[in-house]
């Protein structure tokens, strides 16, 4: 009981985030069922992850670092829990996590795609991936530049075990609401072009876009997955 009391701040935080998502969906005439809440667990403990999963019903968690993912993977009750990798993934770290995650949000180079292909082909499996777009061409961030997106997407056809499910992007830190709207709008337009004209897919791609401070605008612009960390796990 004491443990539950110590973690009860998570109830309030998750409720508030879900209310924000629901309001944004309603304001934009979208179904809340089409928007995934991904808990970004960079600074969370295994105990907190188990609580938001088992008690609060969040089944998808996003990891930024390989070593933290491996630590959490060993310490949490993984039944029904889906791990996503949302940070920059180095090629030499693929071997540690490719069989533990349900979705990679940060595919941004052909060498990384080649390594995923090699590992998955050997095991007779595939890995669902999102192409990361560096929408503002920030030098200190990963992601494919907007000008290279279509060619990069086309090149991935050489890797049949790399299953492109959609795209991910991040806006620069400290954006105003209008800047968020512009970056996200530009990114989604590029995503949809790559999805239909290069991948020749029907329907909408999976779009991972928006965090604690920008989830409403991301949903307005078409996001289907918001990555929320600080607004869930803050005390």
C-alpha positions as CSV (number, residue, x, y, z in Angstrom):
1,X,0.0,0.0,0.0
2,X,2.8,2.4,0.8
3,X,4.3,1.8,-2.6
4,X,1.0,2.7,-4.3
5,X,0.8,5.9,-2.2
6,X,4.3,6.8,-3.3
7,X,3.4,6.4,-6.9
8,X,0.0,8.1,-6.8
9,X,1.4,11.2,-8.5
10,X,1.4,9.2,-11.7
11,X,-2.4,8.8,-11.6
12,X,-2.9,12.5,-11.7
13,X,-0.2,13.1,-14.4
14,X,-1.5,10.4,-16.7
15,X,-5.1,11.5,-16.3
16,X,-4.1,15.1,-17.2
17,X,-2.1,14.0,-20.3
18,X,-5.0,11.8,-21.5
19,X,-7.4,14.7,-21.0
20,X,-5.2,16.9,-23.2
21,X,-5.0,14.3,-25.9
22,X,-8.8,13.8,-25.8
23,X,-9.4,17.5,-26.0
24,X,-7.0,17.9,-28.9
25,X,-8.6,15.0,-30.8
26,X,-12.1,16.5,-30.2
27,X,-11.0,20.0,-31.3
28,X,-9.7,18.5,-34.6
29,X,-12.5,16.1,-35.2
30,X,-10.3,13.1,-34.8
31,X,-10.8,9.8,-32.9
32,X,-8.8,9.6,-29.7
33,X,-8.4,5.9,-30.5
34,X,-6.2,6.8,-33.4
35,X,-3.6,8.6,-31.2
36,X,-1.1,6.5,-29.2
37,X,0.2,7.7,-25.9
38,X,3.8,6.6,-25.7
39,X,5.4,7.1,-22.3
40,X,9.0,8.3,-22.8
41,X,10.8,6.6,-19.9
42,X,14.3,8.1,-20.2
43,X,14.3,9.1,-16.5
44,X,11.7,6.6,-15.1
45,X,12.4,3.7,-12.8
46,X,11.3,0.2,-13.5
47,X,8.8,0.6,-10.7
48,X,7.3,3.6,-12.3
49,X,7.1,1.8,-15.7
50,X,5.3,-1.2,-14.1
51,X,2.9,1.2,-12.4
52,X,1.9,3.1,-15.5
53,X,1.6,-0.2,-17.4
54,X,-0.2,-2.5,-14.9
55,X,-2.2,0.1,-13.0
56,X,-2.8,2.9,-15.5
57,X,-3.0,0.9,-18.7
58,X,-0.1,2.4,-20.7
59,X,1.2,-0.5,-22.8
60,X,3.8,1.4,-24.9
61,X,7.0,2.9,-23.6
62,X,9.8,4.7,-25.4
63,X,13.5,4.4,-24.6
64,X,16.3,6.8,-25.6
65,X,19.3,4.8,-24.6
66,X,20.2,1.2,-25.3
67,X,21.7,0.5,-21.8
68,X,18.6,1.9,-20.1
69,X,16.3,-0.1,-22.3
70,X,18.2,-3.3,-21.4
71,X,18.1,-2.5,-17.7
72,X,14.4,-1.7,-17.8
73,X,13.7,-4.8,-19.9
74,X,15.3,-7.0,-17.3
75,X,13.6,-5.4,-14.3
76,X,10.0,-4.8,-15.6
77,X,7.1,-7.2,-16.0
78,X,7.2,-7.3,-19.8
79,X,4.0,-9.2,-20.3
80,X,1.8,-7.0,-22.5
81,X,4.4,-4.2,-22.5
82,X,5.7,-2.9,-25.8
83,X,9.2,-1.3,-26.0
84,X,9.9,1.4,-28.6
85,X,13.3,2.9,-29.3
86,X,13.0,6.6,-29.8
87,X,16.6,7.8,-29.4
88,X,19.5,7.9,-31.9
89,X,20.6,4.3,-32.5
90,X,24.2,3.5,-33.3
91,X,24.8,0.7,-35.8
92,X,26.9,-1.3,-33.4
93,X,24.1,-1.3,-30.8
94,X,21.4,-2.8,-33.1
95,X,22.3,-6.4,-32.0
96,X,21.3,-5.6,-28.4
97,X,17.8,-4.5,-29.0
98,X,16.4,-5.5,-32.5
99,X,14.6,-8.5,-31.0
100,X,13.3,-6.6,-27.9
101,X,11.5,-3.6,-29.5
102,X,8.3,-3.4,-31.4
103,X,9.2,-0.2,-33.3
104,X,12.3,1.9,-34.0
105,X,11.4,5.6,-34.3
106,X,14.8,6.8,-35.5
107,X,15.9,5.1,-38.7
108,X,18.0,7.8,-40.4
109,X,20.9,6.1,-42.4
110,X,21.5,3.4,-44.8
111,X,24.2,1.8,-42.7
112,X,21.7,1.5,-39.9
113,X,19.2,0.0,-42.3
114,X,21.8,-2.5,-43.5
115,X,22.6,-3.6,-40.0
116,X,19.0,-4.1,-39.2
117,X,18.5,-6.1,-42.4
118,X,21.5,-8.3,-41.6
119,X,20.3,-9.1,-38.1
120,X,16.7,-9.6,-39.0
121,X,17.3,-11.7,-42.1
122,X,19.5,-14.0,-40.2
123,X,16.7,-14.6,-37.7
124,X,13.9,-14.7,-40.2
125,X,12.2,-11.7,-38.7
126,X,11.5,-8.1,-39.6
127,X,11.7,-4.8,-37.6
128,X,9.0,-2.1,-37.9
129,X,10.7,1.2,-38.3
130,X,9.9,4.9,-38.7
131,X,12.1,7.2,-40.8
132,X,13.2,10.1,-38.7
133,X,13.1,13.5,-40.5
134,X,15.3,16.3,-39.3
135,X,12.7,18.9,-40.3
136,X,14.8,22.0,-39.2
137,X,18.1,20.6,-40.5
138,X,19.6,20.9,-37.0
139,X,23.3,20.0,-37.0
140,X,23.2,18.4,-33.5
141,X,20.2,16.1,-34.3
142,X,19.8,12.9,-36.1
143,X,17.3,12.4,-38.9
144,X,17.1,12.6,-42.7
145,X,17.1,16.1,-44.1
146,X,13.8,17.1,-45.9
147,X,15.6,17.4,-49.2
148,X,16.9,13.8,-49.0
149,X,13.8,12.1,-47.6
150,X,12.3,10.8,-50.9
151,X,15.6,9.3,-52.1
152,X,16.3,7.8,-48.7
153,X,12.8,6.3,-48.5
154,X,13.2,4.8,-52.0
155,X,16.6,3.3,-51.1
156,X,15.0,1.3,-48.3
157,X,13.3,-0.9,-50.8
158,X,16.6,-2.8,-50.9
159,X,16.1,-4.0,-47.3
160,X,13.0,-6.2,-47.2
161,X,13.3,-7.0,-43.5
162,X,13.2,-3.2,-42.6
163,X,9.4,-2.6,-42.5
164,X,8.7,1.1,-42.9
165,X,5.5,1.9,-40.9
166,X,5.8,5.7,-41.0
167,X,7.8,8.6,-39.8
168,X,9.0,10.6,-36.8
169,X,10.1,14.1,-36.3
170,X,11.0,16.7,-33.6
171,X,10.8,20.4,-33.8
172,X,13.6,22.6,-32.4
173,X,13.6,23.2,-28.7
174,X,11.9,26.4,-27.5
175,X,9.5,26.8,-30.5
176,X,6.5,29.1,-30.4
177,X,3.1,27.6,-31.2
178,X,3.3,29.0,-34.7
179,X,6.7,27.6,-35.2
180,X,5.6,24.2,-34.0
181,X,2.6,24.4,-36.4
182,X,4.9,25.3,-39.3
183,X,7.5,22.6,-38.7
184,X,4.9,19.9,-38.0
185,X,2.8,20.9,-41.0
186,X,5.8,20.9,-43.3
187,X,6.9,17.5,-41.9
188,X,3.5,15.9,-42.4
189,X,3.3,17.1,-46.0
190,X,6.7,15.4,-46.7
191,X,5.7,12.3,-44.9
192,X,2.5,11.9,-46.9
193,X,4.3,12.5,-50.2
194,X,6.9,9.8,-49.3
195,X,4.2,7.4,-48.2
196,X,2.1,7.7,-51.3
197,X,4.5,8.6,-54.1
198,X,7.6,6.5,-53.0
199,X,6.2,3.7,-50.9
200,X,2.9,3.5,-52.8
201,X,1.0,2.9,-49.6
202,X,-2.7,3.6,-49.0
203,X,-4.2,5.2,-45.9
204,X,-2.2,7.2,-43.4
205,X,1.3,6.5,-42.2
206,X,2.2,6.1,-38.5
207,X,3.4,9.6,-37.4
208,X,5.4,9.9,-34.2
209,X,5.4,13.6,-33.5
210,X,4.8,15.8,-30.5
211,X,6.0,15.7,-26.9
212,X,4.9,17.2,-23.5
213,X,5.0,20.8,-24.7
214,X,3.7,20.3,-28.2
215,X,1.3,17.4,-28.3
216,X,-1.8,19.5,-29.0
217,X,-0.3,21.1,-32.1
218,X,1.1,17.8,-33.2
219,X,-2.3,16.2,-33.0
220,X,-3.8,19.1,-34.9
221,X,-1.2,18.5,-37.7
222,X,-1.9,14.8,-37.9
223,X,0.3,13.0,-35.4
224,X,-0.8,9.4,-34.5
225,X,1.7,9.0,-31.6
226,X,2.8,11.5,-29.0
227,X,5.9,10.8,-26.9
228,X,5.3,12.2,-23.4
229,X,7.9,11.9,-20.6
230,X,8.2,14.8,-18.3
231,X,4.5,15.5,-18.0
232,X,3.9,11.9,-16.9
233,X,6.9,11.2,-14.6
234,X,7.3,14.6,-12.8
235,X,6.6,14.6,-9.1
